[in-house]
């Protein structure tokens, strides 16, 4: 997948900081899973764009990349841990404003297929389907 929609510095951050963490997770949440979900997020987002929706591919990819990052604190409660990571990651605040950070945090918190509610935003819906 080409990442021409992604800023170079954001791509470097994800490739050098986020993606390597997936090498330390369990076999169901490894680098292959990272690639699967990020690719699906971009493909689903693009299909929505093609239908006239206003979706940002960079945000969709970033949500996919971060959706399981909370597993570094254990699998139990990892969706909330992922949201906390997004909100507290100083590096992410270099790339996105506070409103977008919250949008990403909510999306990663809402990615579980076991939710008792509908994801709070379109990116949560995208990543839930992608995962």
C-alpha positions as CSV (number, residue, x, y, z in Angstrom):
1,X,0.0,0.0,0.0
2,X,1.4,3.4,-0.9
3,X,1.1,6.0,1.9
4,X,1.3,9.1,-0.3
5,X,-1.6,10.6,1.8
6,X,0.5,10.4,5.0
7,X,2.9,13.2,6.0
8,X,6.5,11.9,6.0
9,X,7.2,12.8,9.7
10,X,4.0,11.1,10.8
11,X,4.9,8.1,8.7
12,X,8.3,7.9,10.3
13,X,6.8,8.2,13.8
14,X,4.4,5.3,13.1
15,X,7.0,3.2,11.4
16,X,9.7,3.7,14.0
17,X,7.8,4.0,17.2
18,X,4.3,2.5,16.9
19,X,4.7,-0.4,14.5
20,X,7.7,-2.0,16.3
21,X,5.6,-2.3,19.5
22,X,3.4,-4.8,17.6
23,X,6.4,-7.1,17.5
24,X,6.2,-7.5,21.2
25,X,2.4,-8.2,21.4
26,X,0.7,-11.6,21.3
27,X,0.4,-13.5,18.0
28,X,-3.1,-12.2,17.3
29,X,-1.9,-8.6,17.6
30,X,1.5,-8.7,15.7
31,X,2.9,-6.7,12.8
32,X,0.8,-8.7,10.3
33,X,-2.3,-7.7,12.3
34,X,-1.0,-4.0,12.2
35,X,-0.7,-4.3,8.4
36,X,-4.0,-6.0,8.0
37,X,-5.9,-3.4,10.0
38,X,-4.2,-0.3,8.6
39,X,-4.7,-1.5,5.0
40,X,-8.4,-2.3,5.7
41,X,-8.9,1.1,7.3
42,X,-7.5,2.9,4.3
43,X,-9.4,0.8,1.9
44,X,-12.7,1.2,3.8
45,X,-12.1,5.0,4.2
46,X,-11.4,5.3,0.4
47,X,-14.6,3.5,-0.4
48,X,-16.5,6.0,1.8
49,X,-14.7,8.9,0.1
50,X,-15.7,7.4,-3.3
51,X,-19.3,7.6,-2.1
52,X,-18.9,11.2,-1.2
53,X,-18.1,11.0,2.5
54,X,-15.6,13.4,4.0
55,X,-13.0,11.1,5.4
56,X,-9.3,11.9,6.1
57,X,-7.1,8.9,5.0
58,X,-4.3,10.1,7.3
59,X,-6.6,9.9,10.3
60,X,-8.0,6.5,9.2
61,X,-4.5,5.1,8.8
62,X,-3.4,6.5,12.2
63,X,-6.5,5.0,13.9
64,X,-5.6,1.6,12.4
65,X,-2.0,1.9,13.5
66,X,-3.0,2.8,17.1
67,X,-6.0,0.7,17.7
68,X,-4.2,-2.0,19.7
69,X,-1.4,0.1,21.1
70,X,-2.8,-0.3,24.6
71,X,-1.9,-4.0,24.6
72,X,1.5,-3.0,25.8
73,X,-0.3,-2.6,29.2
74,X,-2.0,-6.0,28.9
75,X,-4.9,-7.3,26.8
76,X,-7.5,-6.6,29.4
77,X,-8.8,-3.1,29.0
78,X,-6.5,-2.4,26.0
79,X,-9.1,-0.3,24.2
80,X,-9.2,2.2,27.0
81,X,-5.4,2.0,27.4
82,X,-5.1,2.7,23.6
83,X,-7.3,5.8,24.0
84,X,-5.2,7.0,27.0
85,X,-2.0,6.5,24.9
86,X,-3.4,8.6,22.1
87,X,-4.5,11.4,24.5
88,X,-1.2,11.4,26.3
89,X,1.3,10.9,23.5
90,X,3.2,14.1,23.1
91,X,4.4,13.1,19.6
92,X,0.8,12.7,18.3
93,X,0.1,16.3,19.5
94,X,2.8,17.5,17.1
95,X,0.7,16.1,14.2
96,X,-2.9,16.7,15.2
97,X,-4.9,19.3,17.1
98,X,-6.7,18.5,20.4
99,X,-10.0,17.9,18.6
100,X,-8.5,15.3,16.2
101,X,-6.6,13.6,19.1
102,X,-9.9,13.1,20.9
103,X,-11.5,11.8,17.6
104,X,-8.7,9.3,17.3
105,X,-8.8,8.3,21.0
106,X,-12.5,7.6,20.8
107,X,-12.1,5.6,17.6
108,X,-9.5,3.3,19.1
109,X,-11.6,2.9,22.3
110,X,-14.5,1.9,20.1
111,X,-12.8,-0.6,17.9
112,X,-13.9,-3.8,19.7
113,X,-16.5,-6.0,18.1
114,X,-17.9,-6.6,21.6
115,X,-19.2,-3.0,22.1
116,X,-22.6,-2.6,23.6
117,X,-22.9,0.7,21.7
118,X,-22.2,2.0,18.2
119,X,-18.8,3.6,17.7
120,X,-18.9,7.3,18.5
121,X,-17.4,8.5,15.2
122,X,-16.9,7.3,11.6
123,X,-13.3,6.4,12.3
124,X,-14.4,4.1,15.1
125,X,-16.8,2.4,12.7
126,X,-14.0,2.1,10.1
127,X,-11.5,0.5,12.5
128,X,-14.2,-1.8,14.0
129,X,-14.9,-3.2,10.5
130,X,-11.2,-3.2,9.6
131,X,-10.3,-5.3,12.7
